[in-house]
Amino acid sequence: MELDGRPVSAEELAGLALYNYGHFTSLLVDAGRTRGLQRHLDRLGHDAFTLFGCRPGSDEQIRGLIRRATTSERRAVVRVTVFAPDLQLGRPSATVTPRMLVTTRSAPVADAPADPLRLRTAVYERELPNVKHVALFGTMTARRNAQLLGYDDVLFVDRSGFLREGATWNVGFRGQTDDVLWPAGEQLDGVTMALLKDAIGSGSTVEAISLADIGGRLHGHVGFVTNAVTGVRRIASIDDIELGASIAQFEGLERRYAEIPWDLI
């Protein structure tokens, strides 16, 4: 754990812990490479301007901090969190200097199979949905409640019953062809979702998807979630609706994901 490339003190972390104001991006690094590097860098720049009115550093500075944190050959999940240690609770409008906290943890084993997810829906809409901010209380509470009821994770829907996103991932549906449907509405556009959209091209469609569609017009589609760390993962069910798509449909999607090139950090 380093702040701008040096050891971080407890005092410097106090603002992040007490005020929970900041943003981040998480990426999977393997042998000095990651997928969608420029999208992660662009996200950090966009979100920093939204929350602080300035960038925390140049793209090359950020890449250098990530390289510094991943000098070993092991796969690692890297999180770059941008926050301001000198932020004041009573005057968050004051000019502050955003800093970059880089943390790492061991990544899942490469190509390890993961069971399909059983999802429970919950009505929830994140604050500033286009920003990957650190305010995770609502999302973690919804995930916890779903797991206490025996599900693996939570899928958010809006007040009208239309699908949005998951706690830490996006959701999509693939039919018998290569076409993929993505839910419309305000949500965080994840890096992996964006990369798959680019890979699929004109076969990607964004439209309103309701809960009624899951057991109706989307019957026979494979549901999946996308995340920068886990890639793509199949959905077994949503609430009490089993998704009965074939394994072959999902394997085709996995191949698409595997073809996405890696970027050197």
C-alpha positions as CSV (number, residue, x, y, z in Angstrom):
1,M,0.0,0.0,0.0
2,E,1.6,3.3,-1.2
3,L,0.5,6.9,-1.5
4,D,2.0,8.6,-4.5
5,G,4.7,5.9,-4.5
6,R,5.8,6.0,-0.9
7,P,4.5,4.3,2.3
8,V,1.3,5.8,3.6
9,S,0.7,6.8,7.2
10,A,-2.5,6.2,9.2
11,E,-2.9,10.0,9.5
12,E,-3.0,10.3,5.7
13,L,-5.6,7.5,5.5
14,A,-7.9,9.1,8.1
15,G,-9.7,11.4,5.7
16,L,-10.5,8.5,3.4
17,A,-11.8,6.4,6.3
18,L,-13.8,9.2,7.9
19,Y,-15.3,11.1,4.9
20,N,-15.4,8.3,2.3
21,Y,-15.0,10.8,-0.5
22,G,-13.0,9.7,-3.5
23,H,-12.9,7.4,-6.5
24,F,-11.0,4.4,-7.8
25,T,-10.4,1.9,-10.5
26,S,-9.4,-1.7,-10.2
27,L,-7.5,-3.7,-12.8
28,L,-6.1,-7.2,-13.2
29,V,-2.4,-7.1,-13.8
30,D,-0.6,-10.2,-15.2
31,A,3.1,-10.1,-16.0
32,G,3.1,-6.3,-16.4
33,R,0.0,-6.3,-18.6
34,T,-3.7,-5.5,-18.2
35,R,-6.7,-5.2,-20.4
36,G,-8.2,-1.8,-21.3
37,L,-5.4,0.3,-19.7
38,Q,-6.3,3.6,-21.4
39,R,-9.9,3.2,-20.3
40,H,-8.8,2.8,-16.7
41,L,-6.6,5.9,-17.1
42,D,-9.4,7.9,-18.7
43,R,-11.8,6.9,-15.9
44,L,-9.4,8.2,-13.3
45,G,-9.1,11.5,-15.1
46,H,-12.8,11.9,-15.6
47,D,-13.7,11.0,-12.1
48,A,-11.0,13.2,-10.6
49,F,-12.3,16.2,-12.5
50,T,-15.9,15.4,-11.3
51,L,-14.9,15.1,-7.6
52,F,-11.9,17.4,-7.3
53,G,-11.8,19.7,-10.4
54,C,-8.4,18.5,-11.5
55,R,-6.4,15.4,-12.4
56,P,-4.3,13.5,-9.7
57,G,-1.4,13.1,-12.2
58,S,-0.5,12.3,-15.8
59,D,-1.2,8.9,-17.4
60,E,2.5,8.1,-17.3
61,Q,2.7,8.9,-13.6
62,I,-0.2,6.6,-12.9
63,R,1.3,3.8,-15.0
64,G,4.6,4.2,-13.1
65,L,2.8,3.8,-9.8
66,I,1.1,0.6,-11.0
67,R,4.4,-0.7,-12.4
68,R,6.0,0.0,-9.0
69,A,3.3,-1.9,-7.2
70,T,3.5,-5.0,-9.5
71,T,7.2,-5.7,-9.8
72,S,6.7,-9.4,-9.2
73,E,5.5,-11.8,-11.9
74,R,2.4,-12.9,-9.9
75,R,-1.1,-12.0,-11.0
76,A,-2.4,-9.1,-8.9
77,V,-5.5,-7.0,-8.5
78,V,-4.4,-3.4,-8.4
79,R,-6.7,-0.6,-7.1
80,V,-5.8,3.0,-7.7
81,T,-7.8,5.1,-5.2
82,V,-7.9,8.9,-5.6
83,F,-8.7,11.0,-2.5
84,A,-7.6,14.1,-0.7
85,P,-6.0,13.7,2.8
86,D,-6.5,17.4,3.4
87,L,-10.2,17.4,2.6
88,Q,-12.3,19.1,5.4
89,L,-15.7,17.8,6.3
90,G,-17.1,21.3,6.8
91,R,-15.8,22.8,3.6
92,P,-15.5,20.1,0.8
93,S,-15.6,22.9,-1.8
94,A,-12.2,24.2,-0.8
95,T,-9.3,23.5,-3.2
96,V,-7.5,20.3,-2.3
97,T,-4.8,18.2,-3.8
98,P,-5.9,14.7,-4.8
99,R,-3.5,11.9,-4.1
100,M,-3.2,8.4,-5.5
101,L,-3.3,5.4,-3.1
102,V,-2.2,2.1,-4.8
103,T,-3.0,-1.2,-3.2
104,T,-2.6,-4.7,-4.4
105,R,-4.0,-8.2,-3.6
106,S,-3.5,-11.6,-5.0
107,A,-5.6,-12.2,-8.1
108,P,-7.8,-15.3,-8.7
109,V,-6.0,-18.2,-10.4
110,A,-6.0,-17.9,-14.1
111,D,-8.8,-19.8,-15.9
112,A,-10.1,-21.1,-12.6
113,P,-13.8,-22.2,-13.3
114,A,-16.4,-20.2,-11.4
115,D,-19.9,-21.5,-10.7
116,P,-22.8,-19.6,-12.4
117,L,-24.3,-16.8,-10.2
118,R,-27.7,-16.9,-8.6
119,L,-28.8,-13.3,-8.4
120,R,-31.4,-11.5,-6.3
121,T,-32.8,-8.2,-7.6
122,A,-33.0,-5.1,-5.4
123,V,-34.3,-1.6,-6.1
124,Y,-31.3,0.6,-5.9
125,E,-29.7,3.5,-7.9
126,R,-26.2,4.6,-7.0
127,E,-25.3,8.2,-6.4
128,L,-23.3,9.7,-9.3
129,P,-23.7,6.4,-11.3
130,N,-21.2,7.5,-13.9
131,V,-18.4,7.8,-11.3
132,K,-16.6,4.8,-9.7
133,H,-16.7,6.4,-6.3
134,V,-15.7,4.9,-2.9
135,A,-19.1,5.3,-1.3
136,L,-20.0,1.5,-1.3
137,F,-22.3,1.4,1.7
138,G,-25.5,0.9,-0.3
139,T,-24.1,-1.6,-2.7
140,M,-22.4,-3.7,0.0
141,T,-25.6,-3.7,2.1
142,A,-27.6,-4.9,-0.8
143,R,-25.0,-7.6,-1.6
144,R,-25.0,-8.7,2.0
145,N,-28.8,-8.9,2.2
146,A,-28.8,-11.0,-1.0
147,Q,-26.2,-13.4,0.4
148,L,-28.0,-13.8,3.7
149,L,-31.0,-15.0,1.7
150,G,-28.9,-17.6,-0.1
151,Y,-28.0,-15.8,-3.3
152,D,-24.5,-15.1,-4.6
153,D,-25.0,-11.5,-5.4
154,V,-27.4,-8.6,-6.1
155,L,-28.7,-7.2,-9.4
156,F,-30.0,-3.6,-9.2
157,V,-33.2,-2.5,-10.8
158,D,-34.7,1.0,-10.9
159,R,-38.1,2.0,-9.4
160,S,-39.9,0.9,-12.6
161,G,-38.4,-2.6,-12.6
162,F,-35.8,-2.0,-15.3
163,L,-32.3,-3.6,-15.0
164,R,-29.3,-1.4,-14.3
165,E,-26.1,-3.1,-13.0
166,G,-24.7,-5.2,-10.2
167,A,-22.8,-4.2,-7.1
168,T,-19.5,-4.4,-8.8
169,W,-20.2,-5.4,-12.3
170,N,-22.3,-4.9,-15.5
171,V,-24.8,-7.4,-16.9
172,G,-25.6,-8.5,-20.4
173,F,-27.5,-11.1,-22.3
174,R,-26.3,-13.1,-25.4
175,G,-28.7,-14.9,-27.7
176,Q,-28.1,-17.7,-30.2
177,T,-26.0,-15.5,-32.3
178,D,-23.1,-13.1,-31.4
179,D,-25.6,-10.3,-30.6
180,V,-25.5,-9.0,-27.0
181,L,-28.2,-6.9,-25.2
182,W,-27.1,-4.5,-22.5
183,P,-29.5,-2.7,-20.1
184,A,-30.1,1.0,-20.8
185,G,-30.3,3.5,-18.0
186,E,-27.8,5.3,-15.7
187,Q,-25.0,3.0,-14.5
188,L,-21.3,2.8,-14.4
189,D,-19.9,1.8,-17.8
190,G,-17.4,-0.8,-16.8
191,V,-14.1,-1.3,-18.6
192,T,-14.8,-5.0,-19.4
193,M,-18.3,-4.2,-20.7
194,A,-16.8,-1.4,-23.0
195,L,-14.1,-3.8,-24.3
196,L,-16.7,-6.4,-25.1
197,K,-18.9,-3.8,-26.8
198,D,-15.9,-2.9,-29.0
199,A,-15.1,-6.5,-29.8
200,I,-18.7,-7.4,-30.7
201,G,-19.3,-4.2,-32.7
202,S,-22.7,-3.7,-34.3
203,G,-23.9,-6.8,-32.5
204,S,-24.1,-4.9,-29.2
205,T,-27.4,-3.2,-28.5
206,V,-28.3,-1.1,-25.5
207,E,-32.1,-1.1,-24.7
208,A,-34.5,-1.1,-21.8
209,I,-34.7,-4.5,-20.2
210,S,-37.3,-5.2,-17.6
211,L,-37.6,-8.0,-15.1
212,A,-40.6,-9.3,-17.1
213,D,-38.2,-9.7,-20.1
214,I,-36.0,-12.2,-18.3
215,G,-38.7,-14.9,-18.4
216,G,-40.2,-13.6,-21.6
217,R,-38.4,-12.4,-24.7
218,L,-35.0,-13.1,-23.3
219,H,-35.8,-16.8,-22.6
220,G,-33.0,-18.8,-24.1
221,H,-30.4,-16.0,-23.8
222,V,-27.4,-16.6,-21.6
223,G,-27.1,-14.0,-18.9
224,F,-23.6,-12.9,-17.8
225,V,-21.8,-10.3,-15.7
226,T,-18.6,-8.5,-16.6
227,N,-15.9,-7.2,-14.3
228,A,-12.2,-6.2,-14.8
229,V,-11.0,-8.8,-12.4
230,T,-13.1,-11.8,-13.1
231,G,-13.8,-11.2,-16.8
232,V,-17.1,-12.7,-17.8
233,R,-19.2,-15.0,-15.6
234,R,-22.4,-16.8,-16.3
235,I,-25.7,-16.2,-14.5
236,A,-27.7,-19.3,-13.4
237,S,-30.8,-17.5,-12.2
238,I,-32.3,-14.1,-11.4
239,D,-34.7,-14.2,-8.5
240,D,-36.8,-17.4,-9.1
241,I,-36.2,-17.4,-12.9
242,E,-33.8,-20.0,-14.2
243,L,-31.8,-18.9,-17.3
244,G,-31.8,-22.0,-19.4
245,A,-29.3,-21.0,-22.1
246,S,-26.8,-23.5,-23.4
247,I,-23.2,-23.7,-22.3
248,A,-22.1,-23.2,-25.9
249,Q,-23.6,-19.7,-25.9
250,F,-21.5,-18.7,-23.0
251,E,-18.4,-20.3,-24.3
252,G,-18.7,-18.2,-27.4
253,L,-18.7,-15.1,-25.2
254,E,-15.7,-16.4,-23.3
255,R,-13.8,-16.7,-26.5
256,R,-14.6,-13.1,-27.4
257,Y,-13.3,-12.0,-24.1
258,A,-10.1,-14.1,-24.4
259,E,-9.4,-12.4,-27.7
260,I,-9.3,-8.9,-26.2
261,P,-5.6,-7.9,-26.3
262,W,-3.5,-7.1,-23.2
263,D,-1.8,-3.7,-22.8
264,L,1.7,-3.3,-21.5
265,I,1.8,-1.1,-18.4
